């Protein structure tokens, strides 16, 4: 596994070392409908990106970080 | 400005150096309704976190990273 470190230069080093590295910018768009609930990755390590697969747990443990997912839900029409 | 680098140990160093640092894990939940569209931060640098404020642009430029936001929308009921 390539363990070459990239130094965080105070302002924040590279965050993404895995997802769509050949893309100039990884922006994701998603559409939800009423009754949907999705858990989105924000650690850029998920095997099911853009959705979360709990990879942040091992990452936080290894680095002392505290990142976690974004959970977005759309209540059913009668629940609104 | 604290420029102390944290080394990425191959597996990925600390991603979050700014948001709710006293929290053990920053997980965000949000509810959307039909017609909503929100742009969420995934670079952990936004001044309007959990929403995006384009901080990823300067970050990507400075570090060569390619992170970008998550855009979630809920079509209006008749558009579904």
Backbone of each chain as nested JSON, in Angstrom:
{
  "chains": [
    {"id": "A", "residues": [
      {"number": 1, "name": "UNK", "atoms": {"N": [0.866, -1.171, 0.0], "CA": [0.0, 0.0, 0.0], "C": [0.917, 1.24, 0.0]}},
      {"number": 2, "name": "UNK", "atoms": {"N": [0.602, 2.249, -0.818], "CA": [1.425, 3.461, -0.922], "C": [1.292, 4.248, 0.384]}},
      {"number": 3, "name": "UNK", "atoms": {"N": [2.402, 4.265, 1.199], "CA": [2.27, 4.929, 2.497], "C": [2.945, 6.282, 2.454]}},
      {"number": 4, "name": "UNK", "atoms": {"N": [3.042, 6.881, 1.222], "CA": [3.763, 8.164, 1.177], "C": [2.893, 9.219, 1.854]}},
      {"number": 5, "name": "UNK", "atoms": {"N": [3.45, 9.819, 2.928], "CA": [2.651, 10.804, 3.665], "C": [2.558, 12.095, 2.869]}},
      {"number": 6, "name": "UNK", "atoms": {"N": [1.456, 12.784, 2.985], "CA": [1.45, 14.141, 2.429], "C": [1.265, 15.058, 3.633]}},
      {"number": 7, "name": "UNK", "atoms": {"N": [2.142, 16.044, 3.703], "CA": [2.198, 16.856, 4.921], "C": [1.04, 17.842, 4.915]}},
      {"number": 8, "name": "UNK", "atoms": {"N": [0.324, 17.963, 6.033], "CA": [-0.695, 19.004, 6.152], "C": [0.054, 20.307, 6.398]}},
      {"number": 9, "name": "UNK", "atoms": {"N": [-0.134, 21.256, 5.529], "CA": [0.663, 22.495, 5.659], "C": [-0.116, 23.505, 6.488]}},
      {"number": 10, "name": "UNK", "atoms": {"N": [-0.568, 23.103, 7.662], "CA": [-1.247, 24.065, 8.526], "C": [-2.619, 24.39, 7.973]}},
      {"number": 11, "name": "UNK", "atoms": {"N": [-2.671, 24.749, 6.702], "CA": [-3.964, 25.117, 6.13], "C": [-4.78, 23.864, 5.842]}},
      {"number": 12, "name": "UNK", "atoms": {"N": [-4.236, 22.66, 6.013], "CA": [-4.969, 21.417, 5.745], "C": [-4.361, 20.775, 4.525]}},
      {"number": 13, "name": "UNK", "atoms": {"N": [-3.896, 19.504, 4.669], "CA": [-3.293, 18.817, 3.541], "C": [-4.376, 18.146, 2.726]}},
      {"number": 14, "name": "UNK", "atoms": {"N": [-3.965, 17.269, 1.916], "CA": [-4.896, 16.529, 1.047], "C": [-5.855, 15.722, 1.939]}},
      {"number": 15, "name": "UNK", "atoms": {"N": [-7.131, 15.766, 1.643], "CA": [-8.129, 14.996, 2.416], "C": [-8.442, 13.699, 1.694]}},
      {"number": 16, "name": "UNK", "atoms": {"N": [-8.566, 13.779, 0.35], "CA": [-9.001, 12.634, -0.449], "C": [-7.801, 11.909, -1.063]}},
      {"number": 17, "name": "UNK", "atoms": {"N": [-7.626, 10.655, -0.658], "CA": [-6.511, 9.876, -1.26], "C": [-7.053, 8.629, -1.952]}},
      {"number": 18, "name": "UNK", "atoms": {"N": [-8.369, 8.625, -2.211], "CA": [-8.964, 7.361, -2.661], "C": [-10.068, 7.54, -3.71]}},
      {"number": 19, "name": "UNK", "atoms": {"N": [-10.864, 8.559, -3.606], "CA": [-12.103, 8.662, -4.396], "C": [-11.868, 9.455, -5.682]}},
      {"number": 20, "name": "UNK", "atoms": {"N": [-12.116, 8.797, -6.834], "CA": [-12.076, 9.46, -8.152], "C": [-10.864, 10.413, -8.278]}},
      {"number": 21, "name": "UNK", "atoms": {"N": [-9.69, 9.918, -8.061], "CA": [-8.491, 10.771, -8.014], "C": [-8.186, 11.417, -9.365]}},
      {"number": 22, "name": "UNK", "atoms": {"N": [-8.763, 10.866, -10.436], "CA": [-8.495, 11.476, -11.757], "C": [-9.477, 12.612, -12.058]}},
      {"number": 23, "name": "UNK", "atoms": {"N": [-10.402, 12.851, -11.151], "CA": [-11.373, 13.934, -11.367], "C": [-10.817, 15.228, -10.771]}},
      {"number": 24, "name": "UNK", "atoms": {"N": [-10.974, 16.374, -11.47], "CA": [-10.472, 17.628, -10.919], "C": [-11.216, 18.039, -9.642]}},
      {"number": 25, "name": "UNK", "atoms": {"N": [-12.494, 17.699, -9.545], "CA": [-13.252, 18.002, -8.32], "C": [-14.391, 16.987, -8.185]}},
      {"number": 26, "name": "UNK", "atoms": {"N": [-14.491, 16.357, -7.036], "CA": [-15.524, 15.339, -6.826], "C": [-16.72, 15.98, -6.125]}},
      {"number": 27, "name": "UNK", "atoms": {"N": [-17.673, 16.468, -6.945], "CA": [-18.914, 17.015, -6.383], "C": [-19.992, 15.977, -6.679]}},
      {"number": 28, "name": "UNK", "atoms": {"N": [-20.868, 15.753, -5.757], "CA": [-21.902, 14.728, -5.904], "C": [-23.273, 15.382, -5.828]}},
      {"number": 29, "name": "UNK", "atoms": {"N": [-24.156, 14.995, -6.745], "CA": [-25.532, 15.479, -6.631], "C": [-26.426, 14.26, -6.406]}},
      {"number": 30, "name": "UNK", "atoms": {"N": [-27.438, 14.437, -5.568], "CA": [-28.347, 13.326, -5.305], "C": [-29.757, 13.877, -5.119]}},
      {"number": 31, "name": "UNK", "atoms": {"N": [-30.726, 13.078, -5.548], "CA": [-32.126, 13.478, -5.41], "C": [-32.815, 12.541, -4.436]}},
      {"number": 32, "name": "UNK", "atoms": {"N": [-33.532, 13.092, -3.496], "CA": [-34.282, 12.275, -2.544], "C": [-35.769, 12.541, -2.738]}},
      {"number": 33, "name": "UNK", "atoms": {"N": [-36.572, 11.566, -2.346], "CA": [-38.026, 11.76, -2.36], "C": [-38.553, 11.492, -0.953]}},
      {"number": 34, "name": "UNK", "atoms": {"N": [-39.81, 11.852, -0.726], "CA": [-40.34, 11.724, 0.641], "C": [-40.225, 10.274, 1.115]}},
      {"number": 35, "name": "UNK", "atoms": {"N": [-39.83, 10.121, 2.355], "CA": [-39.63, 8.8, 2.949], "C": [-38.192, 8.329, 2.861]}},
      {"number": 36, "name": "UNK", "atoms": {"N": [-37.356, 9.007, 2.053], "CA": [-35.943, 8.611, 1.92], "C": [-35.128, 9.028, 3.154]}},
      {"number": 37, "name": "UNK", "atoms": {"N": [-34.094, 8.228, 3.42], "CA": [-33.112, 8.588, 4.443], "C": [-31.774, 8.025, 3.966]}},
      {"number": 38, "name": "UNK", "atoms": {"N": [-30.754, 8.887, 3.827], "CA": [-29.456, 8.417, 3.345], "C": [-28.34, 8.924, 4.257]}},
      {"number": 39, "name": "UNK", "atoms": {"N": [-27.283, 8.098, 4.386], "CA": [-26.136, 8.456, 5.215], "C": [-24.952, 8.653, 4.273]}},
      {"number": 40, "name": "UNK", "atoms": {"N": [-24.463, 9.887, 4.218], "CA": [-23.425, 10.245, 3.257], "C": [-22.049, 10.321, 3.93]}},
      {"number": 41, "name": "UNK", "atoms": {"N": [-21.05, 9.872, 3.186], "CA": [-19.675, 9.864, 3.678], "C": [-19.074, 11.273, 3.646]}},
      {"number": 42, "name": "UNK", "atoms": {"N": [-18.308, 11.625, 4.697], "CA": [-17.586, 12.9, 4.701], "C": [-16.117, 12.672, 5.068]}},
      {"number": 43, "name": "UNK", "atoms": {"N": [-15.683, 11.417, 5.08], "CA": [-14.279, 11.14, 5.423], "C": [-13.482, 10.733, 4.18]}},
      {"number": 44, "name": "UNK", "atoms": {"N": [-14.211, 10.579, 3.03], "CA": [-13.555, 10.269, 1.754], "C": [-12.832, 8.924, 1.779]}},
      {"number": 45, "name": "UNK", "atoms": {"N": [-13.304, 8.017, 2.66], "CA": [-12.652, 6.701, 2.725], "C": [-13.637, 5.568, 2.475]}},
      {"number": 46, "name": "UNK", "atoms": {"N": [-14.929, 5.894, 2.317], "CA": [-15.942, 4.85, 2.206], "C": [-15.776, 4.037, 0.937]}},
      {"number": 47, "name": "UNK", "atoms": {"N": [-16.018, 2.745, 1.091], "CA": [-16.017, 1.836, -0.059], "C": [-17.319, 1.957, -0.838]}},
      {"number": 48, "name": "UNK", "atoms": {"N": [-18.31, 2.625, -0.233], "CA": [-19.591, 2.811, -0.924], "C": [-19.834, 4.312, -1.155]}},
      {"number": 49, "name": "UNK", "atoms": {"N": [-18.781, 5.067, -1.349], "CA": [-18.896, 6.524, -1.567], "C": [-19.839, 6.789, -2.728]}},
      {"number": 50, "name": "UNK", "atoms": {"N": [-20.738, 7.789, -2.655], "CA": [-20.829, 8.863, -1.668], "C": [-21.515, 8.483, -0.36]}},
      {"number": 51, "name": "UNK", "atoms": {"N": [-21.959, 7.224, -0.261], "CA": [-22.633, 6.832, 0.976], "C": [-21.611, 6.326, 2.0]}},
      {"number": 52, "name": "UNK", "atoms": {"N": [-21.978, 6.431, 3.253], "CA": [-21.101, 6.064, 4.364], "C": [-21.064, 4.543, 4.539]}},
      {"number": 53, "name": "UNK", "atoms": {"N": [-19.89, 4.006, 4.86], "CA": [-19.789, 2.573, 5.212], "C": [-19.038, 2.45, 6.542]}},
      {"number": 54, "name": "UNK", "atoms": {"N": [-19.046, 3.525, 7.333], "CA": [-18.443, 3.56, 8.685], "C": [-16.918, 3.529, 8.653]}},
      {"number": 55, "name": "UNK", "atoms": {"N": [-16.325, 3.787, 7.506], "CA": [-14.849, 3.84, 7.451], "C": [-14.292, 4.923, 8.377]}},
      {"number": 56, "name": "UNK", "atoms": {"N": [-15.145, 5.925, 8.723], "CA": [-14.661, 7.01, 9.588], "C": [-14.296, 6.488, 10.973]}},
      {"number": 57, "name": "UNK", "atoms": {"N": [-14.881, 5.357, 11.393], "CA": [-14.617, 4.839, 12.745], "C": [-13.139, 4.465, 12.88]}},
      {"number": 58, "name": "UNK", "atoms": {"N": [-12.656, 3.662, 11.934], "CA": [-11.238, 3.248, 11.987], "C": [-10.327, 4.462, 11.779]}},
      {"number": 59, "name": "UNK", "atoms": {"N": [-10.74, 5.337, 10.843], "CA": [-9.939, 6.545, 10.586], "C": [-9.798, 7.395, 11.857]}},
      {"number": 60, "name": "UNK", "atoms": {"N": [-10.917, 7.637, 12.535], "CA": [-10.876, 8.461, 13.761], "C": [-9.995, 7.803, 14.816]}},
      {"number": 61, "name": "UNK", "atoms": {"N": [-10.12, 6.498, 14.929], "CA": [-9.345, 5.764, 15.94], "C": [-7.838, 5.875, 15.625]}},
      {"number": 62, "name": "UNK", "atoms": {"N": [-7.515, 5.767, 14.325], "CA": [-6.102, 5.764, 13.917], "C": [-5.47, 7.16, 14.02]}},
      {"number": 63, "name": "UNK", "atoms": {"N": [-6.271, 8.196, 13.79], "CA": [-5.694, 9.542, 13.673], "C": [-6.102, 10.495, 14.79]}},
      {"number": 64, "name": "UNK", "atoms": {"N": [-7.093, 10.107, 15.587], "CA": [-7.572, 11.038, 16.611], "C": [-8.516, 12.085, 16.039]}},
      {"number": 65, "name": "UNK", "atoms": {"N": [-8.944, 11.85, 14.81], "CA": [-9.864, 12.776, 14.153], "C": [-11.259, 12.583, 14.756]}},
      {"number": 66, "name": "UNK", "atoms": {"N": [-12.227, 13.439, 14.313], "CA": [-13.591, 13.282, 14.851], "C": [-14.637, 13.45, 13.766]}},
      {"number": 67, "name": "UNK", "atoms": {"N": [-14.293, 13.007, 12.544], "CA": [-15.237, 13.191, 11.44], "C": [-16.344, 12.14, 11.475]}},
      {"number": 68, "name": "UNK", "atoms": {"N": [-17.47, 12.527, 10.962], "CA": [-18.619, 11.612, 10.933], "C": [-19.482, 11.939, 9.725]}},
      {"number": 69, "name": "UNK", "atoms": {"N": [-20.515, 11.13, 9.487], "CA": [-21.325, 11.251, 8.274], "C": [-22.384, 12.358, 8.377]}},
      {"number": 70, "name": "UNK", "atoms": {"N": [-23.02, 12.557, 7.212], "CA": [-24.177, 13.45, 7.103], "C": [-25.395, 12.568, 6.853]}},
      {"number": 71, "name": "UNK", "atoms": {"N": [-26.4, 12.699, 7.699], "CA": [-27.61, 11.891, 7.552], "C": [-28.745, 12.808, 7.108]}},
      {"number": 72, "name": "UNK", "atoms": {"N": [-29.266, 12.578, 5.891], "CA": [-30.326, 13.434, 5.352], "C": [-31.595, 12.603, 5.187]}},
      {"number": 73, "name": "UNK", "atoms": {"N": [-32.701, 13.14, 5.704], "CA": [-33.967, 12.399, 5.576], "C": [-35.051, 13.339, 5.054]}},
      {"number": 74, "name": "UNK", "atoms": {"N": [-36.012, 12.757, 4.393], "CA": [-37.163, 13.498, 3.885], "C": [-38.396, 12.824, 4.479]}},
      {"number": 75, "name": "UNK", "atoms": {"N": [-39.051, 13.509, 5.434], "CA": [-40.211, 12.889, 6.079], "C": [-41.269, 12.502, 5.038]}},
      {"number": 76, "name": "UNK", "atoms": {"N": [-42.027, 11.456, 5.348], "CA": [-43.123, 11.089, 4.45], "C": [-44.092, 12.255, 4.398]}},
      {"number": 77, "name": "UNK", "atoms": {"N": [-44.785, 12.408, 3.277], "CA": [-45.664, 13.576, 3.07], "C": [-46.522, 13.831, 4.308]}},
      {"number": 78, "name": "UNK", "atoms": {"N": [-47.194, 12.79, 4.888], "CA": [-48.111, 13.051, 6.012], "C": [-47.342, 13.431, 7.275]}},
      {"number": 79, "name": "UNK", "atoms": {"N": [-45.998, 13.128, 7.314], "CA": [-45.205, 13.471, 8.518], "C": [-44.76, 14.926, 8.485]}},
      {"number": 80, "name": "UNK", "atoms": {"N": [-44.871, 15.593, 7.278], "CA": [-44.29, 16.961, 7.163], "C": [-45.0, 17.926, 8.072]}}
    ]},
    {"id": "B", "residues": [
      {"number": 1, "name": "UNK", "atoms": {"N": [-0.952, 31.772, 13.243], "CA": [-1.806, 30.642, 12.887], "C": [-0.998, 29.378, 13.224]}},
      {"number": 2, "name": "UNK", "atoms": {"N": [-1.661, 28.405, 13.877], "CA": [-0.98, 27.158, 14.248], "C": [-0.679, 26.37, 12.973]}},
      {"number": 3, "name": "UNK", "atoms": {"N": [0.639, 26.302, 12.64], "CA": [0.937, 25.617, 11.373], "C": [1.499, 24.246, 11.668]}},
      {"number": 4, "name": "UNK", "atoms": {"N": [1.158, 23.681, 12.865], "CA": [1.766, 22.37, 13.177], "C": [1.18, 21.323, 12.238]}},
      {"number": 5, "name": "UNK", "atoms": {"N": [2.075, 20.697, 11.44], "CA": [1.565, 19.704, 10.485], "C": [1.195, 18.433, 11.233]}},
      {"number": 6, "name": "UNK", "atoms": {"N": [0.175, 17.73, 10.753], "CA": [-0.03, 16.377, 11.295], "C": [0.204, 15.457, 10.1]}},
      {"number": 7, "name": "UNK", "atoms": {"N": [1.061, 14.457, 10.355], "CA": [1.525, 13.617, 9.242], "C": [0.415, 12.659, 8.845]}},
      {"number": 8, "name": "UNK", "atoms": {"N": [0.136, 12.527, 7.586], "CA": [-0.797, 11.515, 7.113], "C": [-0.045, 10.199, 7.125]}},
      {"number": 9, "name": "UNK", "atoms": {"N": [-0.51, 9.25, 7.875], "CA": [0.254, 7.985, 8.007], "C": [-0.218, 6.998, 6.966]}},
      {"number": 10, "name": "UNK", "atoms": {"N": [-0.196, 7.39, 5.702], "CA": [-0.561, 6.437, 4.661], "C": [-2.054, 6.191, 4.671]}},
      {"number": 11, "name": "UNK", "atoms": {"N": [-2.576, 5.84, 5.872], "CA": [-4.001, 5.517, 5.937], "C": [-4.825, 6.791, 5.889]}},
      {"number": 12, "name": "UNK", "atoms": {"N": [-4.244, 7.977, 6.021], "CA": [-4.995, 9.236, 5.987], "C": [-4.84, 9.907, 7.325]}},
      {"number": 13, "name": "UNK", "atoms": {"N": [-4.366, 11.172, 7.367], "CA": [-4.181, 11.881, 8.627], "C": [-5.491, 12.534, 9.017]}},
      {"number": 14, "name": "UNK", "atoms": {"N": [-5.378, 13.412, 9.927], "CA": [-6.548, 14.145, 10.426], "C": [-7.15, 14.949, 9.267]}},
      {"number": 15, "name": "UNK", "atoms": {"N": [-8.449, 14.9, 9.109], "CA": [-9.136, 15.655, 8.043], "C": [-9.691, 16.951, 8.619]}},
      {"number": 16, "name": "UNK", "atoms": {"N": [-10.249, 16.869, 9.837], "CA": [-10.936, 18.01, 10.441], "C": [-10.018, 18.741, 11.42]}},
      {"number": 17, "name": "UNK", "atoms": {"N": [-9.718, 20.0, 11.102], "CA": [-8.882, 20.773, 12.038], "C": [-9.64, 22.019, 12.503]}},
      {"number": 18, "name": "UNK", "atoms": {"N": [-10.967, 22.016, 12.307], "CA": [-11.683, 23.277, 12.528], "C": [-13.068, 23.099, 13.159]}},
      {"number": 19, "name": "UNK", "atoms": {"N": [-13.787, 22.059, 12.783], "CA": [-15.216, 21.95, 13.104], "C": [-15.426, 21.151, 14.394]}},
      {"number": 20, "name": "UNK", "atoms": {"N": [-16.054, 21.815, 15.393], "CA": [-16.459, 21.152, 16.638], "C": [-15.367, 20.213, 17.171]}},
      {"number": 21, "name": "UNK", "atoms": {"N": [-14.188, 20.713, 17.36], "CA": [-13.042, 19.867, 17.73], "C": [-13.206, 19.212, 19.092]}},
      {"number": 22, "name": "UNK", "atoms": {"N": [-14.113, 19.776, 19.929], "CA": [-14.304, 19.162, 21.249], "C": [-15.321, 18.013, 21.194]}},
      {"number": 23, "name": "UNK", "atoms": {"N": [-15.895, 17.784, 20.038], "CA": [-16.868, 16.699, 19.914], "C": [-16.148, 15.406, 19.529]}},
      {"number": 24, "name": "UNK", "atoms": {"N": [-16.518, 14.262, 20.132], "CA": [-15.846, 13.006, 19.781], "C": [-16.107, 12.587, 18.331]}},
      {"number": 25, "name": "UNK", "atoms": {"N": [-17.284, 12.92, 17.808], "CA": [-17.583, 12.607, 16.398], "C": [-18.602, 13.615, 15.885]}},
      {"number": 26, "name": "UNK", "atoms": {"N": [-18.313, 14.258, 14.77], "CA": [-19.221, 15.275, 14.217], "C": [-20.102, 14.616, 13.155]}},
      {"number": 27, "name": "UNK", "atoms": {"N": [-21.267, 14.121, 13.605], "CA": [-22.243, 13.559, 12.663], "C": [-23.365, 14.593, 12.565]}},
      {"number": 28, "name": "UNK", "atoms": {"N": [-23.87, 14.828, 11.39], "CA": [-24.904, 15.844, 11.182], "C": [-26.16, 15.188, 10.646]}},
      {"number": 29, "name": "UNK", "atoms": {"N": [-27.31, 15.546, 11.207], "CA": [-28.571, 15.06, 10.636], "C": [-29.34, 16.274, 10.12]}},
      {"number": 30, "name": "UNK", "atoms": {"N": [-30.002, 16.089, 8.996], "CA": [-30.769, 17.199, 8.43], "C": [-32.032, 16.646, 7.775]}},
      {"number": 31, "name": "UNK", "atoms": {"N": [-33.094, 17.432, 7.858], "CA": [-34.362, 17.034, 7.246], "C": [-34.665, 17.969, 6.086]}},
      {"number": 32, "name": "UNK", "atoms": {"N": [-35.026, 17.404, 4.968], "CA": [-35.408, 18.218, 3.81], "C": [-36.86, 17.942, 3.48]}},
      {"number": 33, "name": "UNK", "atoms": {"N": [-37.488, 18.919, 2.838], "CA": [-38.865, 18.723, 2.348], "C": [-38.881, 18.992, 0.852]}},
      {"number": 34, "name": "UNK", "atoms": {"N": [-39.977, 18.629, 0.198], "CA": [-40.026, 18.755, -1.261], "C": [-39.777, 20.196, -1.672]}},
      {"number": 35, "name": "UNK", "atoms": {"N": [-38.979, 20.362, -2.701], "CA": [-38.588, 21.685, -3.199], "C": [-37.263, 22.157, -2.625]}},
      {"number": 36, "name": "UNK", "atoms": {"N": [-36.751, 21.472, -1.59], "CA": [-35.475, 21.886, -0.977], "C": [-34.291, 21.478, -1.855]}},
      {"number": 37, "name": "UNK", "atoms": {"N": [-33.231, 22.271, -1.759], "CA": [-31.947, 21.923, -2.381], "C": [-30.86, 22.497, -1.484]}},
      {"number": 38, "name": "UNK", "atoms": {"N": [-29.93, 21.645, -0.991], "CA": [-28.889, 22.128, -0.095], "C": [-27.519, 21.621, -0.57]}},
      {"number": 39, "name": "UNK", "atoms": {"N": [-26.496, 22.446, -0.337], "CA": [-25.131, 22.093, -0.721], "C": [-24.341, 21.895, 0.569]}},
      {"number": 40, "name": "UNK", "atoms": {"N": [-23.888, 20.661, 0.788], "CA": [-23.236, 20.322, 2.046], "C": [-21.72, 20.254, 1.897]}},
      {"number": 41, "name": "UNK", "atoms": {"N": [-21.025, 20.715, 2.932], "CA": [-19.563, 20.712, 2.937], "C": [-19.008, 19.306, 3.166]}},
      {"number": 42, "name": "UNK", "atoms": {"N": [-17.931, 18.966, 2.439], "CA": [-17.244, 17.695, 2.676], "C": [-15.746, 17.92, 2.83]}},
      {"number": 43, "name": "UNK", "atoms": {"N": [-15.338, 19.178, 2.969], "CA": [-13.903, 19.479, 3.118], "C": [-13.573, 19.879, 4.556]}},
      {"number": 44, "name": "UNK", "atoms": {"N": [-14.645, 20.049, 5.396], "CA": [-14.47, 20.346, 6.821], "C": [-13.794, 21.699, 7.048]}},
      {"number": 45, "name": "UNK", "atoms": {"N": [-13.939, 22.604, 6.042], "CA": [-13.308, 23.923, 6.208], "C": [-14.326, 25.046, 6.102]}},
      {"number": 46, "name": "UNK", "atoms": {"N": [-15.603, 24.701, 5.83], "CA": [-16.593, 25.737, 5.585], "C": [-16.875, 26.569, 6.828]}},
      {"number": 47, "name": "UNK", "atoms": {"N": [-17.05, 27.863, 6.585], "CA": [-17.457, 28.767, 7.666], "C": [-18.937, 28.644, 7.948]}},
      {"number": 48, "name": "UNK", "atoms": {"N": [-19.671, 27.958, 7.06], "CA": [-21.116, 27.772, 7.265], "C": [-21.407, 26.271, 7.407]}},
      {"number": 49, "name": "UNK", "atoms": {"N": [-20.478, 25.508, 7.956], "CA": [-20.645, 24.048, 8.115], "C": [-21.93, 23.778, 8.882]}},
      {"number": 50, "name": "UNK", "atoms": {"N": [-22.759, 22.781, 8.507], "CA": [-22.489, 21.702, 7.563], "C": [-22.679, 22.071, 6.097]}},
      {"number": 51, "name": "UNK", "atoms": {"N": [-23.075, 23.338, 5.847], "CA": [-23.294, 23.73, 4.456], "C": [-21.983, 24.227, 3.833]}},
      {"number": 52, "name": "UNK", "atoms": {"N": [-21.901, 24.131, 2.543], "CA": [-20.703, 24.502, 1.793], "C": [-20.619, 26.016, 1.627]}},
      {"number": 53, "name": "UNK", "atoms": {"N": [-19.393, 26.567, 1.739], "CA": [-19.193, 27.996, 1.429], "C": [-18.038, 28.135, 0.429]}},
      {"number": 54, "name": "UNK", "atoms": {"N": [-17.761, 27.061, -0.311], "CA": [-16.737, 27.033, -1.373], "C": [-15.306, 27.071, -0.83]}},
      {"number": 55, "name": "UNK", "atoms": {"N": [-15.148, 26.821, 0.453], "CA": [-13.779, 26.77, 1.011], "C": [-12.945, 25.69, 0.323]}},
      {"number": 56, "name": "UNK", "atoms": {"N": [-13.595, 24.68, -0.274], "CA": [-12.853, 23.602, -0.933], "C": [-12.036, 24.119, -2.123]}},
      {"number": 57, "name": "UNK", "atoms": {"N": [-12.465, 25.258, -2.706], "CA": [-11.748, 25.776, -3.884], "C": [-10.311, 26.162, -3.511]}},
      {"number": 58, "name": "UNK", "atoms": {"N": [-10.189, 26.966, -2.457], "CA": [-8.839, 27.387, -2.031], "C": [-8.051, 26.178, -1.521]}},
      {"number": 59, "name": "UNK", "atoms": {"N": [-8.741, 25.291, -0.785], "CA": [-8.073, 24.085, -0.269], "C": [-7.5, 23.245, -1.413]}},
      {"number": 60, "name": "UNK", "atoms": {"N": [-8.313, 22.997, -2.442], "CA": [-7.859, 22.174, -3.575], "C": [-6.681, 22.836, -4.269]}},
      {"number": 61, "name": "UNK", "atoms": {"N": [-6.763, 24.165, -4.398], "CA": [-5.698, 24.896, -5.085], "C": [-4.386, 24.784, -4.283]}},
      {"number": 62, "name": "UNK", "atoms": {"N": [-4.52, 24.898, -2.956], "CA": [-3.335, 24.909, -2.083], "C": [-2.698, 23.516, -1.972]}},
      {"number": 63, "name": "UNK", "atoms": {"N": [-3.539, 22.476, -2.021], "CA": [-3.029, 21.132, -1.701], "C": [-3.021, 20.181, -2.899]}},
      {"number": 64, "name": "UNK", "atoms": {"N": [-3.68, 20.567, -3.991], "CA": [-3.768, 19.636, -5.118], "C": [-4.844, 18.581, -4.907]}},
      {"number": 65, "name": "UNK", "atoms": {"N": [-5.675, 18.801, -3.886], "CA": [-6.756, 17.869, -3.587], "C": [-7.865, 18.055, -4.628]}},
      {"number": 66, "name": "UNK", "atoms": {"N": [-8.917, 17.213, -4.523], "CA": [-10.026, 17.359, -5.502], "C": [-11.375, 17.173, -4.836]}},
      {"number": 67, "name": "UNK", "atoms": {"N": [-11.469, 17.615, -3.579], "CA": [-12.731, 17.421, -2.85], "C": [-13.764, 18.458, -3.276]}},
      {"number": 68, "name": "UNK", "atoms": {"N": [-14.996, 18.082, -3.163], "CA": [-16.101, 18.963, -3.529], "C": [-17.315, 18.641, -2.693]}},
      {"number": 69, "name": "UNK", "atoms": {"N": [-18.379, 19.455, -2.831], "CA": [-19.542, 19.319, -1.958], "C": [-20.493, 18.213, -2.4]}},
      {"number": 70, "name": "UNK", "atoms": {"N": [-21.492, 18.004, -1.54], "CA": [-22.613, 17.112, -1.825], "C": [-23.852, 17.985, -1.998]}},
      {"number": 71, "name": "UNK", "atoms": {"N": [-24.511, 17.853, -3.129], "CA": [-25.712, 18.657, -3.403], "C": [-26.917, 17.723, -3.367]}},
      {"number": 72, "name": "UNK", "atoms": {"N": [-27.821, 17.952, -2.414], "CA": [-28.989, 17.093, -2.273], "C": [-30.244, 17.915, -2.548]}},
      {"number": 73, "name": "UNK", "atoms": {"N": [-31.108, 17.371, -3.406], "CA": [-32.358, 18.1, -3.705], "C": [-33.543, 17.155, -3.596]}},
      {"number": 74, "name": "UNK", "atoms": {"N": [-34.674, 17.749, -3.293], "CA": [-35.926, 17.002, -3.215], "C": [-36.882, 17.657, -4.199]}},
      {"number": 75, "name": "UNK", "atoms": {"N": [-37.17, 16.989, -5.325], "CA": [-38.058, 17.585, -6.325], "C": [-39.396, 17.96, -5.702]}},
      {"number": 76, "name": "UNK", "atoms": {"N": [-40.015, 19.009, -6.256], "CA": [-41.354, 19.379, -5.782], "C": [-42.277, 18.199, -6.061]}},
      {"number": 77, "name": "UNK", "atoms": {"N": [-43.311, 18.046, -5.248], "CA": [-44.207, 16.881, -5.342], "C": [-44.594, 16.607, -6.796]}},
      {"number": 78, "name": "UNK", "atoms": {"N": [-45.031, 17.631, -7.573], "CA": [-45.517, 17.355, -8.944], "C": [-44.35, 16.979, -9.861]}},
      {"number": 79, "name": "UNK", "atoms": {"N": [-43.077, 17.298, -9.468], "CA": [-41.924, 16.958, -10.324], "C": [-41.505, 15.506, -10.126]}},
      {"number": 80, "name": "UNK", "atoms": {"N": [-42.017, 14.839, -9.043], "CA": [-41.489, 13.483, -8.717], "C": [-41.826, 12.481, -9.798]}}
    ]}
  ]
}
